[in-house]
Structures are given as C-alpha cells and as structure tokens.
Amino acid sequence: INTGGHSREICDRIGSTGHLIGIDRDADALAQARKNLATCQCTVDLVEGNYRDMNSVLARLGITSVNGILLDIGLSNRQLFDAGRGFTFLKDEPLIMTFEIHPSETDLTAEEVVNTWDEEHIADVIYGYGDEPRARKIAHAIVQARSETPITRTKQLADIIAEAIPNRMYKRHIHPATKTFQALRIVVNDELGSLKDGIDHALSLLASKGRLA
C-alpha cells in the first residue's frame, strides 16, 4: 500500500459499501497511509506484513474472496531517499536494505550478504538480480575489501564498486554501483519470491470476474 496514493483513488471509487485492505512491510508507510486514508468513506483495514501472505491476512479478517487486487511492487522514492536503511548510494547510510523499519536478528540484511556470503554466491546475486555483466569482478572486490575491514555503510560499498569498475565502462550519469544495489535489495527482501507467492494467492482469492493488476 505504501503511503496510500493508489488506495485513496480506490477508496473514492468503491464508495461507502466498499472494503479496502492494505498490506505493507514498512510501518512508516502504513502510518502515513492511515493519515492519507483517514477521511475515506469505505471500510479500511491496514496491516503490517508481506503481500505474499495476503491469504492469511484476509483469513484473519474473515474474507474469503475479493473483487480486485493491486500489487504495487518495488520501493518508493520515500524509501529510497528518506528511509535511512541503505537503499541508495547517494547517501552514507547503514547497509541494511530491509523494507522493515526494525529487522529482527534473523532477518537478512545487505551487510550480512556482502560480509559473509562467498564470492561466487555474491557474484551470482549481482548478475542474476542486477543484470550486471561485471558481477564477478565486483564480487571479488567486495571479498578483498571485507578481508581488511567489514563493509557496513553504503558509501563504503559504492566506493569499492567504483574502484573496481572504471567509469568509462558505464553510460554517463549511471553510477557503477546502481545494478549491484538493486540486486542486493531484491535478494535481501526476497522480492521475486514474494511476487510469485503473491500472484499465486491472488489468483486463488479473486472472485469471479475479479481483476489482478
């Protein structure tokens, strides 16, 4: 649901007899969404969680089917620039990259990936989720750098990547770390796994002639 922009429009269209259920892993986004949707005429339930678990969320609300599902995947500009969780190399932030504000000790973080995963696995992630042709060179640079000191900050990681990849090999205005940061965010949050589960559950929850977007 993020901060509720799409949801506000949906609320206005479904009217007082409608029911909107919003799910998001980001507690800050939900707090903002509650403010944005406070004057909605429809019934609104906002739940902190992962949309891949929409079946269990709806079950707790006593709902067995819905007429429409919108999956607003990825991250927002607010999360990218204001979350302070290391989604961007344009700021020097902790290397976290979780959508949750306060990840638990068992939650995967970008810091864990770059400091503990083996070089081949890191390279596979950067290539597979970032479509980065120089993934193996970047992974090698990361492993070499962490042998001297742990990698804990976004600027630290971005500098390691930039030193490993000459600027002439990249298009103008595109930072060498762009694809690597994308890949780390995707793997940390299991975004592709969430999408697969979300679509599977969505198809089973849609009422006759329901729509998934």
VMD Tcl script that draws the C-alpha trace (Angstrom):
set ca {
  {0.00 0.00 0.00}
  {2.96 2.30 0.69}
  {1.61 5.74 1.70}
  {-1.84 5.20 0.19}
  {-1.79 7.13 -3.07}
  {-3.36 4.42 -5.21}
  {-5.54 3.38 -2.28}
  {-7.03 6.85 -1.92}
  {-8.25 6.68 -5.52}
  {-9.61 3.16 -4.98}
  {-11.46 4.28 -1.85}
  {-13.10 7.12 -3.74}
  {-14.29 4.73 -6.42}
  {-15.63 1.87 -4.29}
  {-17.65 4.16 -2.02}
  {-19.13 3.63 1.42}
  {-20.06 -0.01 0.78}
  {-16.52 -0.97 -0.27}
  {-13.78 -2.54 1.81}
  {-10.09 -1.77 1.25}
  {-7.36 -3.97 2.76}
  {-3.83 -2.60 2.53}
  {-0.68 -4.59 3.33}
  {2.85 -3.21 3.67}
  {6.06 -4.27 5.40}
  {7.04 -0.66 6.12}
  {5.47 0.61 9.35}
  {6.32 4.23 8.46}
  {4.47 3.89 5.16}
  {1.43 2.46 6.93}
  {1.41 5.35 9.40}
  {1.38 7.83 6.53}
  {-1.28 5.80 4.71}
  {-3.55 5.94 7.77}
  {-3.37 9.73 7.65}
  {-4.00 9.84 3.90}
  {-6.97 7.50 4.13}
  {-8.50 8.87 7.32}
  {-11.41 10.53 5.52}
  {-12.25 7.58 3.27}
  {-15.92 6.56 3.27}
  {-15.19 2.87 2.72}
  {-14.04 0.38 5.36}
  {-10.24 0.42 5.60}
  {-8.00 -2.21 7.18}
  {-4.23 -1.60 7.05}
  {-1.96 -4.47 8.03}
  {1.79 -4.57 8.60}
  {3.04 -7.61 6.71}
  {4.07 -9.04 3.36}
  {1.63 -9.19 0.47}
  {2.86 -12.73 -0.16}
  {0.81 -13.62 2.95}
  {-2.40 -11.99 1.74}
  {-4.28 -15.29 2.11}
  {-3.63 -15.44 5.85}
  {-4.26 -11.69 6.26}
  {-7.67 -12.00 4.60}
  {-8.45 -15.15 6.59}
  {-7.90 -13.24 9.86}
  {-10.34 -10.61 8.61}
  {-12.90 -13.29 7.71}
  {-12.67 -12.57 3.98}
  {-12.64 -15.46 1.50}
  {-12.59 -13.60 -1.83}
  {-12.06 -10.11 -3.25}
  {-13.03 -8.28 -6.42}
  {-9.71 -6.59 -7.11}
  {-6.03 -6.86 -6.13}
  {-3.31 -4.31 -6.89}
  {0.32 -5.30 -6.27}
  {2.39 -2.11 -6.07}
  {5.78 -3.82 -6.08}
  {9.26 -2.42 -5.60}
  {10.12 0.59 -3.47}
  {9.07 4.23 -3.39}
  {11.12 7.41 -3.64}
  {10.40 7.96 0.04}
  {12.03 4.65 0.92}
  {14.89 5.28 -1.48}
  {15.86 8.70 -0.19}
  {14.35 9.10 3.30}
  {14.22 5.66 4.91}
  {17.83 5.67 6.16}
  {18.13 1.93 5.50}
  {20.75 1.96 2.79}
  {18.68 1.64 -0.37}
  {20.69 4.36 -2.11}
  {24.40 5.01 -2.54}
  {23.67 8.74 -2.82}
  {23.67 8.94 0.98}
  {26.00 7.40 3.54}
  {23.69 5.08 5.48}
  {23.82 1.73 7.29}
  {23.89 -1.15 4.82}
  {20.52 -2.68 5.77}
  {18.10 -2.57 2.79}
  {15.15 -4.25 4.51}
  {11.63 -2.91 3.94}
  {11.00 -3.46 7.65}
  {12.00 -0.50 9.82}
  {13.38 -2.69 12.60}
  {14.62 -6.00 11.17}
  {14.95 -8.87 13.61}
  {18.20 -10.70 14.27}
  {17.10 -13.43 11.87}
  {16.24 -11.05 9.00}
  {18.74 -10.94 6.17}
  {20.48 -7.60 5.55}
  {22.75 -6.32 2.80}
  {25.55 -6.04 5.34}
  {25.27 -9.77 6.03}
  {25.33 -10.61 2.33}
  {28.46 -8.63 1.47}
  {30.35 -9.66 4.60}
  {29.52 -13.36 4.98}
  {28.43 -14.84 1.66}
  {31.08 -16.48 -0.52}
  {32.38 -14.70 -3.60}
  {30.62 -16.95 -6.10}
  {27.25 -16.53 -4.39}
  {27.62 -12.74 -4.27}
  {28.52 -12.69 -7.95}
  {25.50 -14.84 -8.84}
  {23.20 -12.43 -6.96}
  {24.65 -9.33 -8.63}
  {24.43 -10.90 -12.07}
  {21.06 -12.61 -11.63}
  {19.16 -9.79 -9.92}
  {21.10 -6.80 -11.27}
  {21.92 -7.96 -14.80}
  {25.43 -6.71 -14.05}
  {27.94 -8.03 -16.64}
  {30.90 -7.30 -14.34}
  {29.40 -9.14 -11.38}
  {32.39 -11.40 -10.78}
  {34.84 -8.51 -10.73}
  {32.62 -6.62 -8.28}
  {32.17 -9.67 -6.04}
  {35.94 -10.20 -5.97}
  {36.50 -6.57 -4.99}
  {33.93 -6.88 -2.19}
  {35.57 -10.00 -0.77}
  {39.02 -8.43 -0.96}
  {37.83 -5.28 0.80}
  {36.00 -7.09 3.60}
  {39.15 -9.05 4.43}
  {40.63 -5.78 5.61}
  {37.59 -4.23 7.30}
  {33.83 -5.06 7.49}
  {31.62 -3.33 4.94}
  {28.86 -1.58 6.92}
  {27.98 1.64 5.05}
  {26.50 2.41 1.64}
  {29.25 4.86 0.66}
  {31.89 2.32 1.62}
  {30.32 -0.31 -0.66}
  {29.73 2.15 -3.51}
  {33.37 3.27 -3.38}
  {34.59 -0.35 -3.50}
  {32.49 -0.98 -6.61}
  {33.52 2.28 -8.27}
  {37.20 1.49 -7.71}
  {36.73 -1.96 -9.25}
  {34.90 -0.73 -12.35}
  {36.34 2.13 -14.46}
  {33.82 4.90 -15.18}
  {34.45 4.65 -18.92}
  {32.71 1.26 -18.87}
  {29.40 2.84 -17.84}
  {26.96 5.16 -19.53}
  {27.12 8.78 -18.48}
  {25.21 9.64 -15.28}
  {24.86 5.96 -14.26}
  {26.88 5.09 -11.16}
  {28.80 1.78 -11.31}
  {27.05 0.63 -8.10}
  {23.50 1.06 -9.43}
  {22.86 -2.53 -10.51}
  {24.61 -4.03 -7.50}
  {22.46 -2.05 -5.06}
  {19.34 -3.14 -6.95}
  {20.42 -6.78 -6.77}
  {21.15 -6.62 -3.04}
  {17.77 -5.01 -2.31}
  {15.95 -7.71 -4.28}
  {17.71 -10.61 -2.59}
  {17.51 -9.12 0.92}
  {13.73 -8.73 0.64}
  {13.16 -11.87 -1.47}
  {11.18 -9.70 -3.86}
  {10.85 -12.30 -6.61}
  {9.75 -14.98 -4.14}
  {7.19 -12.56 -2.69}
  {5.90 -11.76 -6.17}
  {5.46 -15.43 -7.05}
  {3.63 -16.20 -3.79}
  {1.57 -13.03 -4.10}
  {0.37 -13.86 -7.60}
  {-0.41 -17.47 -6.64}
  {-2.52 -16.38 -3.66}
  {-4.13 -13.54 -5.60}
  {-5.41 -15.87 -8.30}
  {-6.96 -18.15 -5.69}
  {-8.61 -15.24 -3.82}
  {-10.17 -13.38 -6.74}
  {-13.93 -13.63 -7.09}
  {-15.50 -14.41 -10.46}
  {-14.52 -11.64 -12.93}
  {-12.12 -10.18 -10.35}
  {-9.07 -8.26 -11.52}
  {-5.39 -8.51 -10.59}
  {-3.04 -5.65 -11.51}
}
mol new
graphics top color blue
foreach p $ca { graphics top sphere $p radius 0.5 }
foreach p [lrange $ca 0 end-1] q [lrange $ca 1 end] { graphics top cylinder $p $q radius 0.2 }
display resetview
